[in-house]
Amino acid sequence: MKFSSFHTILQDSNRLFQALLLFGICTTGITWLIKEISGVILEHDRLAYSLCLAIVLGVLFLSYFKRFQLFARVCIFLFLSGYFVSLTIVNFFVTVNTGNVYALASVIHWLPILYVVSFLFLPSRTAVAASVTIYLAVLAMVVIGLFDLSNQVSNQIKALLYNVSVAHLFYLFCMLGVVQLKTEQRKHKIKAEEMERAAHIDGLLGIPNRRFLEKHLNRLHQEKASMVILLIDVDHFKLINDTYGHWIGDDVLRGVVECLQHNLRPGDTIGRWGGEEFLIVAQDTHLDKAAALAERLRDAVAEETFGSVVHVTVSIGVSEFCWNEQWDNVFHSVDKALYRAKSSGRNKVVISDLV
């Protein structure tokens, strides 16, 4: 299996669940075979192994249906809990009555798998409650063994039970630590995503900022994608701020962005380049189609009303980008085209002469 495939399984809890079920089926079958060959298997073990394989196969089948996935997880946990706890109790009394420590030792070391299953596939609070309940059941057995009044429990069995109680407590604390680490990791991931978004989104307008646009353009450049860049400037925006105030000016910018977004193609990207300037990256298109897009955007803004500021226009520079060109040349070209649009009367679209 490739590392990428293994990583994918770890990221998908249901696929991980299915992989563990398959692993459990294989190990159970191998263990059963080894015990049969060695001649140390008990009769109730043989019945338990066959029942275990049948139920796990059934749960594996259910896990492939989305609406039964949670049900399958609960089923396997309840089955394993009932199976291992009851098997431990049976082997405990077998050990006490016969003095054969192997009967108890052969099953007691499997109990920690219940902690792992609960914390992996059950909600955190449910997993904690279930694991503590299981440990209390183990502890009750230990107490019965250590304080046996009939003196039927040997010192060897008592030592084993004491080690089990300490080891299981250690397992339980380890799993609680895992839950805490997962919780903290989840919090850090959410915080990192929020910080990443804040670093690439303009706080006022809610669209990508210049940092995001530069990364986006670099990625497209590396992929040798064909694209056209539109640099847009809101005409006389300083006059709007001076006349109506910055609050109104901010509302105008929001309205312009909304108007532009409504007229873009699904694959186009718009972001704030700085101040009242916006940059649009139109992918998989040519200069003539991008020029038509720019005219449509200019007309849309000119026909829109923006509250108390009735009339707002934009000037647009358009430049085609080829992957073998230098970035500086392209941005100089589109900036020069925008300057020509503004200096020749504004509310215009000017195509770059860099072809």
Steps between C-alpha positions, in 0.01 A plus 500: 500500500635843411556750779246739344235227508582421862475870588161516326374211713617674818314815398176309431362358825267254327776359279720473808216318677466258209877444489506419872210258457688321223811491714296364790356226280847396385657502848206313652520233232877463541475486881231235479714295260811526719307391810347208313840387378657546846216310666450767769160624387207467741161386377327829579784682318423305184134603517597859581738528203237379253238736645747791495590447133135478398400821681802700383433396140141617540609835644752542217220448250281763672784753505490526121153658522516864609180500706618196699856619574431637848284198579785272392746677732266478798433133423866405485575684823208335685594161362867530588416633846259217572729241345824594674345583838297178514795297373722657767250414774473139379877461480540666839292230667673230293834632626381516861358147490785334311796717594581526128615862459511464121118490480477857634822631349393386153207743494578780746756664272231546232282724716691826422377475141162613636655833605654546156176418315291728720731801465548449127142458391269635770434863601753618760263516798347162416847351460611629841187366671528162327871463576459591867214248528717227348786582735268487802386155387863390479570657838206315656648171380838598640351589839316168513823318423726694735265485799378146450387375840508131410874507434445326164688768307872437482763769542590457134144585393488794742823639351355466152180680602695781665709550186182503290338771715808725478558438129136570410503820700807605303325413170197702605704809584688466171173496304373802693823672403438409137154655517645818648764514227235447230288777651794739512603403146148569377501842668840586353386387156189720517709792623757446225224492238355822640843666498565376146168642389564831677841524334353459152160670528435873498334584830275773359377339180527128573685424176860378444770756571820576312697228680253235389491635145878491472510137619215411266675658203830329584325163515333559163832614361665175613215300347549692172133595498364748247339807657414866460539758775251783554608789724202709611496840667196682644492840335527811721485291817689762704231751406232256620676467837549875532140576406302227677744368760700182536204296624316566176820439309527156659140427403580601142794257491278220631236581239757508218642164608153345514418636157826366354452159658151464354639552150806275517528148362511213753874440451608865529671631814458850637703657779590835648833613357520808720284797599225533239678274251384147424665228298315230311671185373306353208626149427479301179405795286648730238541874474191563285267310734657664804451841339130418455487395866661830603244699301219302665644576843542869421141528373363312803666738745399811300136389499493416873393744771690506828278663761563871545785478248284465192757471225825298524722391214814290464799504269649169391835396358524160330813299427552144382757291683709230340688256722836578337474876574647684798257607774642851512425553131141378535417714804670801349293444188162467675580794730590709197173402331304605810685832509404563137136422581500749786695772323278483190178581685436201730207257481691321227663166417849511352675192360870469564729537198717216637401211274 
